[in-house]
Amino acid sequence: MSKPTVDIYTKFTCGFCHRAKALLERKGVEFNEFDISMGGPKKEEMLQRAPSARTVPQIFIGDTHVGGSDDLAALDRDGKLDAMLAG
């Protein structure tokens, strides 16, 4: 089974975005980053994938909406993140 794609929607000046990306980088995870600082089609895409999202980052592992930086960190603390990343 292949590893799921990881997508993260961010804004340039977002400290929570930097923290989430740092966690993924420490784990050696490749991810697609979409900067929605200026809005545009990627922001619309994010809102279609997570209609209630009002903040960034918004993180997706495969088709699963993880949520934000704190949600990602909680998955890691609970020992669930590695299994999700492995597929």
Contact map, one row per residue, 1 for C-alpha under 8 A:
111000000000000000000000000000000000000000000000000000000000000000000000000000000000001
111100000000000000000000000000000000000000000000000000000000000000000000000000000000011
111110000000000000000000000000000000000000000000000000000000000000000000000000000000111
011111000000000000000000000000000000000000000000000000000000110000000000000000000000111
001111100000000000000000000000110000000000000000000000000001110000000000000000000000000
000111110000000000000000000001110000000000000000000000000011110000000000000000000000000
000011111000000000000000000000111100000000000000000000000011110000000000000000000000000
000001111100000000000000000000111100000000000000000000001111000000000000000000000000000
000000111110000000000000000000001111000000100100000000011110000000000000000000000000000
000000011111010010000000000000001111100000000000000000011100000000000000000000000000000
000000001111110010000000000000000011100000000000000000011000000000000000000000000000000
000000000111110000000000000000000010100000000000000000000000000000000000000000000000000
000000000011111000000000000000000000000000000000000000000000000000000000000000000000000
000000000111111111000000000000000000000000000000000000011000000000000000000000000000000
000000000000111111100000000000000000000000000000000000000000000000000000000000000000000
000000000000011111110000000000000000000000000000000000011000000000011000000000000000000
000000000110011111111000000000000000000000000000000000011000000000001000000000000000000
000000000000011111111100000000000000000000000000000000000000000000000000000000000000000
000000000000001111111110000000000000000000000000000000000000000000001000000000000000000
000000000000000111111111000000000000000000000000000000001000000000011001100000000000000
000000000000000011111111100000000000000000000000000000000000000000000000000000000000000
000000000000000001111111110000000000000000000000000000000000000000000000000000000000000
000000000000000000111111111000000000000000000000000000000000000000000000100000000000000
000000000000000000011111111111100000000000000000000000000000000000000000000000000000000
000000000000000000001111111111000000000000000000000000000000000000000000000000000000000
000000000000000000000111111110000000000000000000000000000000000000000000000000000000000
000000000000000000000011111110000000000000000000000000000000000000000000000000000000000
000000000000000000000001111111000000000000000000000000000000000000000000000000000000000
000000000000000000000001111111100000000000000000000000000000000000000000000000000000100
000001000000000000000001100111110000000000000000000000000000000000000000000000000000000
000011110000000000000001000011111000000000000000000000000000000000000000000000000000000
000011110000000000000000000001111100000000000000000000000000000000000000000000000000000
000000111100000000000000000000111110000000000000000000000000000000000000000000000000000
000000111100000000000000000000011111000001000000000000000000000000000000000000000000000
000000001111000000000000000000001111110001000000000000000000000000000000000000000000000
000000001110000000000000000000000111111101100000000000000000000000000000000000000000000
000000000111000000000000000000000011111000000000000000000000000000000000000000000000000
000000000000000000000000000000000011111100000000000000000000000000000000000000000000000
000000000000000000000000000000000001111111110000000000000000000000000000000000000000000
000000000000000000000000000000000001011111110000000000000000000000000000000000000000000
000000000000000000000000000000000000001111111000000000000000000000000000000000000000000
000000000000000000000000000000000111001111111100000000000000000000000000000000000000000
000000001000000000000000000000000001001111111110000000000000000000000000000000000000000
000000000000000000000000000000000000001111111111000000000000000000000000000000000000000
000000000000000000000000000000000000000011111111100000000000000000000000000000000000000
000000001000000000000000000000000000000001111111111010000100000000000000000000000000000
000000000000000000000000000000000000000000111111111110000000000000000000000000000000000
000000000000000000000000000000000000000000011111111000000000000000000000000000000000000
000000000000000000000000000000000000000000001111111000000000000010000000000000000000000
000000000000000000000000000000000000000000000111111110000000000010000000000000000000000
000000000000000000000000000000000000000000000111111110000000000000000000000000000000000
000000000000000000000000000000000000000000000010011111000000000000000000000000000000000
000000000000000000000000000000000000000000000110011111110100000000000000000000000000000
000000000000000000000000000000000000000000000000000111110000000000000000000000000000000
000000000000000000000000000000000000000000000000000011111100000000010000000000000000000
000000001110010110000000000000000000000000000000000011111100000000010000000000000000000
000000011110010110010000000000000000000000000000000000111110000000111000000000000000000
000000011100000000000000000000000000000000000100000010111111000011111000000000000000000
000001111000000000000000000000000000000000000000000000001111100011111001000000000000000
000011110000000000000000000000000000000000000000000000000111111111100000000000000000000
000111100000000000000000000000000000000000000000000000000011111111000000000000000001100
000111100000000000000000000000000000000000000000000000000001111100000000000000000000000
000000000000000000000000000000000000000000000000000000000001111110000000000000000000000
000000000000000000000000000000000000000000000000000000000001111111000000000000000000000
000000000000000000000000000000000000000000000000110000000111101111100000000000000000000
000000000000000000000000000000000000000000000000000000000111100111110011000000000000000
000000000000000000000000000000000000000000000000000000001111000011111111000000000000000
000000000000000100010000000000000000000000000000000000111110000001111111000000000000000
000000000000000110110000000000000000000000000000000000001110000000111111100000000000000
000000000000000000000000000000000000000000000000000000000000000000111111110000000000000
000000000000000000000000000000000000000000000000000000000000000001111111111000000000000
000000000000000000010000000000000000000000000000000000000010000001111111111100001000000
000000000000000000010010000000000000000000000000000000000000000000001111111110000000000
000000000000000000000000000000000000000000000000000000000000000000000111111111000000000
000000000000000000000000000000000000000000000000000000000000000000000011111111111000000
000000000000000000000000000000000000000000000000000000000000000000000001111111111100000
000000000000000000000000000000000000000000000000000000000000000000000000111111110000000
000000000000000000000000000000000000000000000000000000000000000000000000011111111000000
000000000000000000000000000000000000000000000000000000000000000000000000001111111110000
000000000000000000000000000000000000000000000000000000000000000000000000001111111111000
000000000000000000000000000000000000000000000000000000000000000000000001001101111111100
000000000000000000000000000000000000000000000000000000000000000000000000000100111111110
000000000000000000000000000000000000000000000000000000000000000000000000000000111111111
000000000000000000000000000000000000000000000000000000000000100000000000000000011111111
001100000000000000000000000010000000000000000000000000000000100000000000000000001111111
011100000000000000000000000000000000000000000000000000000000000000000000000000000111111
111100000000000000000000000000000000000000000000000000000000000000000000000000000011111
